[in-house]
Each structure stands twice: as structure tokens, then as C-alpha cells.
């Protein structure tokens, strides 16, 4: 029998905002869209990883969120133009883009942090041995 835990796939871990080191612990305390505000766990409840690597670490995620917002809004403006046959009414664009921007804010907040931790943090890698059921942060 193998003592190592089988590797957990990365895509479901990203979609469900799981810890990048063990891919089991939840990064956030509440659902993305809900009555509770989005708060991030300080540490991974499964492996004990401290998510905020240093003070002010998540300021970088604001830049990622901004880039996501710009990409979403450009895509939306092109889609509006195509669907309306090139409407020149600026209030149509402004209204739809602002409403969509507000609606996507929780998504951008959450996934900008997920992107930062999974892809843009040097030295933070997946450790399959920490994803097993018997692993606790007390080890």
C-alpha cells in the first residue's frame, strides 16, 4: 500500500478556491455570493499555510483584479456592440458595463487572490503529501 496521498487536480482546487499547497483547505470563510462578506482565512484549515505571505501581500491582487475588470469590460463592450449592431448610445454601454462590473466584483476579488497564490507566488508549490486525510497542521 502506498503511504503517499494521490495528487489532487489543480483545476478543481482553483475553481473552489482551495489552498495552493494542499489543495484541500478552503481559502475563504463564506461563499462568493452570499449574505456574509467575503473574508479570507488567515491560514489553511488543513495544512496551516499562512495565506498572506507578508504584510500588504494582497495589494498585488488589486492589480490582478483591475486587469480582470478591464478584460471583462472590453469583452462586454465588444459584445454589446455586436449584439446591438453598433449602437452609438453611450448610456447603454455605461449602464450595462457598470452593472456588470458591480456584479462581478466578488468574483474578481476572490479569483485575483487565487491567481496570486497559485501562479504568481514564488516558492509556493503543491505538496501532495499534505493533501492526505491524516495530515493536520499540528505535524
Rosetta constraint file for C-alpha pairs under 8 A:
AtomPair CA 4 CA 128 HARMONIC 7.42 0.50
AtomPair CA 4 CA 129 HARMONIC 5.75 0.50
AtomPair CA 4 CA 132 HARMONIC 7.70 0.50
AtomPair CA 5 CA 128 HARMONIC 6.02 0.50
AtomPair CA 5 CA 129 HARMONIC 5.59 0.50
AtomPair CA 5 CA 130 HARMONIC 7.81 0.50
AtomPair CA 5 CA 131 HARMONIC 6.47 0.50
AtomPair CA 5 CA 132 HARMONIC 5.09 0.50
AtomPair CA 6 CA 128 HARMONIC 6.72 0.50
AtomPair CA 6 CA 132 HARMONIC 7.85 0.50
AtomPair CA 7 CA 128 HARMONIC 5.26 0.50
AtomPair CA 7 CA 131 HARMONIC 7.69 0.50
AtomPair CA 8 CA 13 HARMONIC 7.85 0.50
AtomPair CA 8 CA 23 HARMONIC 6.70 0.50
AtomPair CA 8 CA 128 HARMONIC 7.24 0.50
AtomPair CA 8 CA 131 HARMONIC 7.53 0.50
AtomPair CA 9 CA 13 HARMONIC 6.75 0.50
AtomPair CA 10 CA 14 HARMONIC 6.21 0.50
AtomPair CA 10 CA 23 HARMONIC 7.49 0.50
AtomPair CA 11 CA 15 HARMONIC 6.18 0.50
AtomPair CA 12 CA 16 HARMONIC 5.98 0.50
AtomPair CA 13 CA 17 HARMONIC 5.83 0.50
AtomPair CA 13 CA 18 HARMONIC 4.94 0.50
AtomPair CA 13 CA 19 HARMONIC 7.37 0.50
AtomPair CA 13 CA 20 HARMONIC 7.55 0.50
AtomPair CA 13 CA 23 HARMONIC 5.50 0.50
AtomPair CA 13 CA 24 HARMONIC 7.48 0.50
AtomPair CA 14 CA 18 HARMONIC 6.24 0.50
AtomPair CA 14 CA 114 HARMONIC 6.73 0.50
AtomPair CA 14 CA 118 HARMONIC 7.79 0.50
AtomPair CA 16 CA 26 HARMONIC 7.84 0.50
AtomPair CA 17 CA 26 HARMONIC 6.31 0.50
AtomPair CA 17 CA 27 HARMONIC 5.80 0.50
AtomPair CA 17 CA 28 HARMONIC 7.30 0.50
AtomPair CA 17 CA 110 HARMONIC 7.82 0.50
AtomPair CA 17 CA 111 HARMONIC 7.66 0.50
AtomPair CA 17 CA 114 HARMONIC 6.28 0.50
AtomPair CA 18 CA 23 HARMONIC 5.11 0.50
AtomPair CA 18 CA 24 HARMONIC 5.72 0.50
AtomPair CA 18 CA 25 HARMONIC 5.42 0.50
AtomPair CA 18 CA 26 HARMONIC 4.63 0.50
AtomPair CA 18 CA 27 HARMONIC 5.44 0.50
AtomPair CA 19 CA 23 HARMONIC 4.71 0.50
AtomPair CA 19 CA 24 HARMONIC 6.09 0.50
AtomPair CA 19 CA 25 HARMONIC 5.26 0.50
AtomPair CA 19 CA 26 HARMONIC 6.08 0.50
AtomPair CA 19 CA 27 HARMONIC 5.84 0.50
AtomPair CA 19 CA 44 HARMONIC 6.33 0.50
AtomPair CA 19 CA 49 HARMONIC 7.86 0.50
AtomPair CA 20 CA 117 HARMONIC 6.65 0.50
AtomPair CA 20 CA 118 HARMONIC 5.60 0.50
AtomPair CA 20 CA 124 HARMONIC 7.41 0.50
AtomPair CA 20 CA 125 HARMONIC 6.75 0.50
AtomPair CA 20 CA 126 HARMONIC 5.93 0.50
AtomPair CA 21 CA 47 HARMONIC 7.80 0.50
AtomPair CA 21 CA 49 HARMONIC 7.35 0.50
AtomPair CA 21 CA 124 HARMONIC 6.80 0.50
AtomPair CA 21 CA 125 HARMONIC 5.62 0.50
AtomPair CA 21 CA 126 HARMONIC 4.23 0.50
AtomPair CA 21 CA 127 HARMONIC 5.57 0.50
AtomPair CA 21 CA 130 HARMONIC 7.51 0.50
AtomPair CA 22 CA 46 HARMONIC 7.44 0.50
AtomPair CA 22 CA 47 HARMONIC 6.45 0.50
AtomPair CA 22 CA 126 HARMONIC 6.03 0.50
AtomPair CA 22 CA 127 HARMONIC 5.87 0.50
AtomPair CA 22 CA 128 HARMONIC 6.44 0.50
AtomPair CA 22 CA 129 HARMONIC 7.88 0.50
AtomPair CA 22 CA 130 HARMONIC 5.20 0.50
AtomPair CA 22 CA 131 HARMONIC 4.60 0.50
AtomPair CA 23 CA 126 HARMONIC 7.42 0.50
AtomPair CA 23 CA 131 HARMONIC 6.46 0.50
AtomPair CA 24 CA 46 HARMONIC 6.43 0.50
AtomPair CA 24 CA 131 HARMONIC 6.11 0.50
AtomPair CA 25 CA 44 HARMONIC 5.31 0.50
AtomPair CA 25 CA 45 HARMONIC 5.28 0.50
AtomPair CA 25 CA 46 HARMONIC 4.79 0.50
AtomPair CA 25 CA 47 HARMONIC 7.16 0.50
AtomPair CA 26 CA 41 HARMONIC 7.64 0.50
AtomPair CA 26 CA 44 HARMONIC 6.60 0.50
AtomPair CA 26 CA 45 HARMONIC 6.94 0.50
AtomPair CA 27 CA 40 HARMONIC 5.76 0.50
AtomPair CA 27 CA 41 HARMONIC 5.56 0.50
AtomPair CA 27 CA 43 HARMONIC 7.88 0.50
AtomPair CA 27 CA 44 HARMONIC 6.52 0.50
AtomPair CA 27 CA 51 HARMONIC 7.91 0.50
AtomPair CA 28 CA 38 HARMONIC 6.85 0.50
AtomPair CA 28 CA 39 HARMONIC 5.73 0.50
AtomPair CA 28 CA 40 HARMONIC 4.23 0.50
AtomPair CA 28 CA 41 HARMONIC 5.44 0.50
AtomPair CA 29 CA 38 HARMONIC 6.97 0.50
AtomPair CA 29 CA 39 HARMONIC 5.69 0.50
AtomPair CA 29 CA 40 HARMONIC 5.90 0.50
AtomPair CA 29 CA 41 HARMONIC 6.05 0.50
AtomPair CA 30 CA 34 HARMONIC 7.42 0.50
AtomPair CA 30 CA 36 HARMONIC 6.44 0.50
AtomPair CA 30 CA 37 HARMONIC 7.13 0.50
AtomPair CA 30 CA 38 HARMONIC 5.81 0.50
AtomPair CA 30 CA 39 HARMONIC 6.76 0.50
AtomPair CA 31 CA 36 HARMONIC 7.86 0.50
AtomPair CA 31 CA 38 HARMONIC 7.13 0.50
AtomPair CA 32 CA 38 HARMONIC 6.53 0.50
AtomPair CA 32 CA 106 HARMONIC 6.09 0.50
AtomPair CA 32 CA 107 HARMONIC 6.72 0.50
AtomPair CA 32 CA 110 HARMONIC 7.28 0.50
AtomPair CA 33 CA 106 HARMONIC 6.93 0.50
AtomPair CA 38 CA 106 HARMONIC 7.68 0.50
AtomPair CA 41 CA 45 HARMONIC 7.94 0.50
AtomPair CA 41 CA 51 HARMONIC 7.63 0.50
AtomPair CA 42 CA 50 HARMONIC 6.07 0.50
AtomPair CA 42 CA 51 HARMONIC 6.06 0.50
AtomPair CA 42 CA 52 HARMONIC 7.09 0.50
AtomPair CA 43 CA 48 HARMONIC 5.31 0.50
AtomPair CA 43 CA 49 HARMONIC 5.23 0.50
AtomPair CA 43 CA 50 HARMONIC 4.36 0.50
AtomPair CA 43 CA 51 HARMONIC 5.69 0.50
AtomPair CA 44 CA 48 HARMONIC 4.63 0.50
AtomPair CA 44 CA 49 HARMONIC 5.08 0.50
AtomPair CA 44 CA 50 HARMONIC 6.59 0.50
AtomPair CA 44 CA 51 HARMONIC 7.21 0.50
AtomPair CA 45 CA 137 HARMONIC 7.60 0.50
AtomPair CA 46 CA 131 HARMONIC 7.97 0.50
AtomPair CA 46 CA 135 HARMONIC 7.45 0.50
AtomPair CA 46 CA 136 HARMONIC 5.93 0.50
AtomPair CA 46 CA 137 HARMONIC 6.20 0.50
AtomPair CA 47 CA 130 HARMONIC 6.41 0.50
AtomPair CA 47 CA 131 HARMONIC 7.83 0.50
AtomPair CA 47 CA 135 HARMONIC 7.13 0.50
AtomPair CA 47 CA 136 HARMONIC 5.80 0.50
AtomPair CA 47 CA 137 HARMONIC 4.57 0.50
AtomPair CA 48 CA 136 HARMONIC 7.87 0.50
AtomPair CA 48 CA 137 HARMONIC 4.87 0.50
AtomPair CA 51 CA 117 HARMONIC 7.78 0.50
AtomPair CA 52 CA 56 HARMONIC 7.78 0.50
AtomPair CA 52 CA 57 HARMONIC 5.79 0.50
AtomPair CA 52 CA 58 HARMONIC 6.90 0.50
AtomPair CA 53 CA 57 HARMONIC 6.10 0.50
AtomPair CA 58 CA 62 HARMONIC 7.16 0.50
AtomPair CA 58 CA 113 HARMONIC 7.01 0.50
AtomPair CA 59 CA 63 HARMONIC 7.40 0.50
AtomPair CA 60 CA 64 HARMONIC 6.72 0.50
AtomPair CA 60 CA 116 HARMONIC 7.63 0.50
AtomPair CA 61 CA 65 HARMONIC 6.00 0.50
AtomPair CA 61 CA 109 HARMONIC 7.88 0.50
AtomPair CA 61 CA 112 HARMONIC 5.18 0.50
AtomPair CA 61 CA 113 HARMONIC 5.47 0.50
AtomPair CA 61 CA 116 HARMONIC 6.24 0.50
AtomPair CA 62 CA 66 HARMONIC 6.07 0.50
AtomPair CA 62 CA 109 HARMONIC 7.87 0.50
AtomPair CA 62 CA 112 HARMONIC 7.25 0.50
AtomPair CA 63 CA 67 HARMONIC 6.23 0.50
AtomPair CA 64 CA 68 HARMONIC 6.19 0.50
AtomPair CA 64 CA 112 HARMONIC 5.42 0.50
AtomPair CA 64 CA 116 HARMONIC 7.79 0.50
AtomPair CA 65 CA 69 HARMONIC 6.08 0.50
AtomPair CA 65 CA 108 HARMONIC 5.33 0.50
AtomPair CA 65 CA 109 HARMONIC 6.35 0.50
AtomPair CA 65 CA 111 HARMONIC 7.91 0.50
AtomPair CA 65 CA 112 HARMONIC 5.20 0.50
AtomPair CA 66 CA 70 HARMONIC 6.18 0.50
AtomPair CA 67 CA 71 HARMONIC 6.20 0.50
AtomPair CA 68 CA 72 HARMONIC 6.10 0.50
AtomPair CA 68 CA 108 HARMONIC 6.75 0.50
AtomPair CA 68 CA 112 HARMONIC 7.93 0.50
AtomPair CA 69 CA 73 HARMONIC 6.06 0.50
AtomPair CA 69 CA 101 HARMONIC 7.06 0.50
AtomPair CA 69 CA 108 HARMONIC 7.28 0.50
AtomPair CA 70 CA 74 HARMONIC 6.10 0.50
AtomPair CA 71 CA 75 HARMONIC 6.13 0.50
AtomPair CA 72 CA 76 HARMONIC 6.03 0.50
AtomPair CA 73 CA 77 HARMONIC 6.02 0.50
AtomPair CA 73 CA 97 HARMONIC 6.21 0.50
AtomPair CA 73 CA 101 HARMONIC 7.44 0.50
AtomPair CA 74 CA 78 HARMONIC 6.22 0.50
AtomPair CA 75 CA 79 HARMONIC 6.15 0.50
AtomPair CA 76 CA 80 HARMONIC 6.07 0.50
AtomPair CA 76 CA 97 HARMONIC 6.91 0.50
AtomPair CA 77 CA 81 HARMONIC 6.15 0.50
AtomPair CA 77 CA 93 HARMONIC 6.54 0.50
AtomPair CA 77 CA 97 HARMONIC 7.36 0.50
AtomPair CA 78 CA 82 HARMONIC 6.17 0.50
AtomPair CA 79 CA 83 HARMONIC 5.97 0.50
AtomPair CA 80 CA 84 HARMONIC 5.91 0.50
AtomPair CA 80 CA 86 HARMONIC 7.75 0.50
AtomPair CA 80 CA 93 HARMONIC 7.15 0.50
AtomPair CA 81 CA 85 HARMONIC 5.85 0.50
AtomPair CA 81 CA 86 HARMONIC 4.41 0.50
AtomPair CA 81 CA 87 HARMONIC 6.03 0.50
AtomPair CA 82 CA 86 HARMONIC 6.04 0.50
AtomPair CA 89 CA 93 HARMONIC 7.13 0.50
AtomPair CA 90 CA 94 HARMONIC 6.10 0.50
AtomPair CA 91 CA 95 HARMONIC 5.73 0.50
AtomPair CA 92 CA 96 HARMONIC 6.18 0.50
AtomPair CA 93 CA 97 HARMONIC 5.86 0.50
AtomPair CA 94 CA 98 HARMONIC 5.93 0.50
AtomPair CA 95 CA 99 HARMONIC 6.16 0.50
AtomPair CA 96 CA 100 HARMONIC 6.02 0.50
AtomPair CA 97 CA 101 HARMONIC 5.89 0.50
AtomPair CA 98 CA 102 HARMONIC 6.22 0.50
AtomPair CA 99 CA 103 HARMONIC 6.20 0.50
AtomPair CA 100 CA 104 HARMONIC 6.05 0.50
AtomPair CA 101 CA 105 HARMONIC 6.16 0.50
AtomPair CA 104 CA 108 HARMONIC 6.17 0.50
AtomPair CA 105 CA 109 HARMONIC 6.05 0.50
AtomPair CA 106 CA 110 HARMONIC 6.19 0.50
AtomPair CA 107 CA 111 HARMONIC 6.07 0.50
AtomPair CA 108 CA 112 HARMONIC 5.68 0.50
AtomPair CA 109 CA 113 HARMONIC 6.73 0.50
AtomPair CA 110 CA 114 HARMONIC 6.42 0.50
AtomPair CA 111 CA 115 HARMONIC 5.90 0.50
AtomPair CA 112 CA 116 HARMONIC 6.15 0.50
AtomPair CA 113 CA 117 HARMONIC 6.20 0.50
AtomPair CA 114 CA 118 HARMONIC 5.96 0.50
AtomPair CA 115 CA 119 HARMONIC 5.63 0.50
AtomPair CA 115 CA 120 HARMONIC 6.81 0.50
AtomPair CA 116 CA 120 HARMONIC 4.79 0.50
AtomPair CA 116 CA 121 HARMONIC 6.15 0.50
AtomPair CA 117 CA 121 HARMONIC 5.39 0.50
AtomPair CA 117 CA 124 HARMONIC 7.49 0.50
AtomPair CA 118 CA 124 HARMONIC 7.59 0.50
AtomPair CA 118 CA 125 HARMONIC 7.89 0.50
AtomPair CA 127 CA 131 HARMONIC 7.16 0.50
AtomPair CA 128 CA 132 HARMONIC 7.45 0.50
AtomPair CA 129 CA 135 HARMONIC 7.94 0.50
AtomPair CA 130 CA 135 HARMONIC 5.85 0.50
AtomPair CA 131 CA 135 HARMONIC 6.88 0.50
AtomPair CA 135 CA 139 HARMONIC 7.32 0.50
